[in-house]
Amino acid sequence: MLKRKDTLSAYTEADFIHFLDEIIESKGSDDDQDKLLEHFISITDHPAGSDLIYYPENSGEETPKGIVKIVKDWRARQGLPCFKK
């Protein structure tokens, strides 16, 4: 399990994709999954929250790379920092 970081900008894009893989693969207990989802919602600040993972608006967006693109695009439009380089 990847160590959780306090902000999205503390993650590299690759680390965040790994984090999304952990959520999508649903490893661990329900409590573990809830904590991962709460962390995702907290650090992305995206208004769709966990719906980005479970109920994407368009086909193809349910992959980690698709989710990352949505988060990056939305955060850029909001003037928010994104991933560490």
C-alpha positions in Angstrom: 0.0 0.0 0.0 1.3 3.4 -1.0 1.8 5.9 1.8 -0.9 8.5 1.7 0.2 12.1 1.3 -1.5 15.2 2.6 -2.2 16.9 -0.8 -2.6 16.0 -4.4 0.5 18.1 -5.2 2.6 15.8 -3.0 1.9 12.9 -5.3 3.6 12.3 -8.6 1.2 11.4 -11.4 2.5 7.8 -11.3 2.0 7.5 -7.5 -1.5 8.8 -7.9 -2.3 6.2 -10.6 -0.9 3.5 -8.2 -3.2 4.9 -5.5 -6.2 4.7 -7.9 -5.3 1.1 -8.8 -5.5 0.3 -5.1 -9.0 1.7 -4.9 -10.2 0.1 -8.2 -8.8 -3.4 -7.3 -10.8 -3.2 -4.0 -8.1 -4.9 -1.9 -8.6 -4.7 1.9 -11.6 -4.5 4.1 -14.6 -2.2 3.6 -13.1 0.1 6.2 -9.8 0.3 4.3 -11.7 1.1 1.1 -13.7 3.8 2.8 -10.5 5.4 4.0 -9.0 5.3 0.5 -12.1 6.9 -1.0 -12.3 9.6 1.7 -8.7 10.4 1.0 -9.3 10.5 -2.8 -12.3 12.9 -2.2 -10.3 15.1 0.2 -7.2 15.6 -1.9 -8.8 15.9 -5.4 -11.5 18.4 -4.2 -13.5 17.4 -7.4 -17.2 18.0 -7.0 -18.0 14.5 -8.4 -16.0 12.8 -5.6 -16.0 9.0 -5.8 -18.4 9.1 -8.8 -15.3 9.8 -10.9 -14.3 6.2 -10.1 -17.7 4.4 -9.9 -20.0 6.4 -12.1 -18.0 8.2 -14.8 -19.8 10.5 -17.2 -18.3 8.9 -20.3 -17.1 5.5 -21.3 -13.3 5.2 -21.0 -13.0 7.6 -18.1 -13.2 4.8 -15.5 -9.5 3.9 -15.9 -6.9 5.4 -13.6 -5.5 7.4 -16.5 -9.0 8.6 -17.4 -9.6 9.7 -13.9 -6.3 11.5 -13.7 -7.1 13.4 -16.9 -10.4 14.5 -15.5 -8.8 15.6 -12.2 -6.0 17.4 -13.9 -8.3 19.3 -16.3 -10.7 20.3 -13.5 -8.0 21.4 -11.2 -6.3 23.5 -13.9 -9.6 25.2 -14.7 -10.0 26.0 -10.9 -6.4 27.3 -10.7 -5.5 24.6 -8.2 -2.1 22.8 -8.1 -1.9 19.3 -9.4 0.9 16.7 -9.3 4.4 17.0 -8.3 6.9 16.9 -11.2 
